[in-house]
C-alpha cells in the first residue's frame, strides 16, 4: 500500500525518510500558503493511520504550521529529541480500544508528548479496532465544534 514515507514493517518507519518527507510537507505548505495567500497557523490537519502519522510527525518537527489536528489511529512516529512548544495547538486523537496495529500505550504516549509541550489534547476511544467508525466521526465533529478549538483556529 502506498505510504507518505518508507517503512520497514508495520509501525517501523525509516526515520530519515519520515523526517525528510515531513520537511517536504512543510515546504509544500509554505509554497501553498504563499501561492493561495492563506495562513498556515489556521490549518487543521486531518489524518487516518498513515496520514495521521505524517501529521503527527509534522507537529513534532514543525508545530507552527497548524492550529489543530484530528489524528485517527496515530502512533508515536518517533521519539522527539526535544519537546517543542505545542501550546497553540488543539489535538484530537481517535484511538481504537481493540486496535491490533496501534496499541493503547502508543495513543496514550502520543497524547502525553503533545500535552507535555502544552497542547490541548483530547484522546477518545473507538469501540472497535483500526477501522474508522461512526463514533469516531461524531467525536471529532463534536470536538471541532467546541469553543476552545474554534478559538484557536480563528486566532
C-alpha positions in Angstrom: 0.0 0.0 0.0 1.4 3.5 -0.9 2.7 5.5 2.1 3.8 9.0 2.6 7.2 7.7 3.8 9.2 4.5 3.7 8.7 1.8 6.4 10.3 -1.5 7.1 7.4 -3.2 8.8 4.1 -2.4 10.4 4.8 0.5 12.8 8.6 0.5 12.0 9.5 3.6 10.0 12.6 4.7 8.1 13.2 7.7 10.4 15.4 9.5 8.0 12.8 9.2 5.2 10.0 10.1 7.6 11.8 13.3 8.6 12.7 14.1 5.0 9.1 13.6 3.9 7.9 15.7 6.8 10.2 18.5 5.8 8.9 18.2 2.2 5.3 18.6 3.6 6.4 21.7 5.5 7.9 23.2 2.3 4.7 22.3 0.4 2.6 24.1 3.0 4.9 27.2 2.7 4.6 27.2 -1.1 0.8 26.7 -1.0 0.3 29.4 1.7 2.3 31.9 -0.5 0.5 30.9 -3.7 -3.0 30.9 -2.3 -2.5 33.5 0.4 -3.6 31.7 3.5 -2.0 31.5 7.0 -0.7 28.0 7.9 -1.5 28.7 11.5 -5.1 28.4 10.7 -4.8 24.9 9.2 -6.4 21.8 10.7 -4.7 18.5 9.7 -6.9 15.5 9.5 -5.4 12.1 9.1 -6.2 8.4 9.4 -3.5 5.8 10.1 -0.5 6.7 7.8 -2.0 10.2 7.2 -2.3 10.7 11.0 1.4 9.6 11.4 2.7 12.1 8.9 0.6 14.8 10.6 1.9 13.8 14.0 5.4 14.0 12.6 4.7 17.5 11.2 3.5 18.6 14.6 6.6 17.1 16.4 9.0 18.8 13.9 7.1 21.9 12.8 4.3 22.7 15.3 3.9 26.3 14.0 2.2 25.0 10.8 -1.1 24.1 12.3 -3.8 25.4 14.6 -5.3 21.9 15.2 -5.1 18.3 14.2 -7.5 15.3 14.1 -5.4 12.2 14.3 -7.2 8.8 13.8 -5.2 5.7 14.7 -1.9 7.5 15.0 1.2 6.1 16.7 4.3 7.9 18.0 6.2 8.3 14.7 9.5 8.8 16.6 10.8 9.8 20.0 11.4 13.6 19.7 14.8 14.8 20.7 13.2 17.9 22.3 9.6 18.7 23.3 8.6 21.7 21.3 6.1 24.4 22.3 2.7 23.0 21.4 0.7 25.5 23.5 -1.0 27.0 20.4 -2.3 23.6 19.2 -5.5 21.7 19.8 -5.2 18.0 19.0 -7.8 15.3 18.8 -6.6 11.7 18.9 -9.1 9.0 18.0 -7.8 5.6 19.1 -9.2 2.1 18.9 -9.9 0.1 22.0 -9.1 -3.1 20.2 -6.7 -1.8 17.5 -4.2 -4.6 16.6 -2.0 -2.1 14.7 -1.9 0.8 17.3 -1.5 -0.5 20.9 -3.3 1.6 23.6 0.0 2.7 25.0 1.0 4.3 21.7 -2.0 6.6 21.6 -1.6 7.4 25.3 2.2 8.2 24.8 1.4 10.4 21.8 -1.1 12.3 23.8 1.4 12.7 26.7 4.1 14.0 24.4 1.8 16.7 23.0 0.4 17.5 26.5 4.0 17.9 27.8 4.5 20.6 25.2 1.4 22.4 26.3 -1.1 21.2 23.6 -4.8 21.0 24.4 -5.3 17.2 23.7 -8.5 15.2 23.6 -8.0 11.4 23.5 -11.1 9.4 22.6 -11.6 5.7 22.3 -13.5 4.0 19.4 -15.2 0.7 20.5 -13.5 -1.3 17.7 -10.1 -1.7 16.2 -8.2 0.1 13.4 -11.2 0.9 11.3 -12.8 4.3 11.3 -16.3 4.2 12.9 -19.3 6.5 13.1 -18.4 7.1 16.8 -15.0 8.5 15.6 -16.7 10.9 13.2 -19.2 12.0 15.8 -16.5 12.6 18.5 -14.3 14.5 16.1 -17.2 16.6 14.9 -18.2 17.4 18.4 -14.6 18.3 19.3 -14.2 20.6 16.3 -17.3 22.5 17.4 -16.0 23.2 20.9 -15.4 26.8 21.6 -11.8 26.3 22.8 -10.9 24.6 19.5 -12.7 27.1 17.3 -11.0 30.0 19.1 -7.5 28.5 18.4 -8.3 28.1 14.7 -9.8 31.6 14.5 -6.9 33.3 16.3 
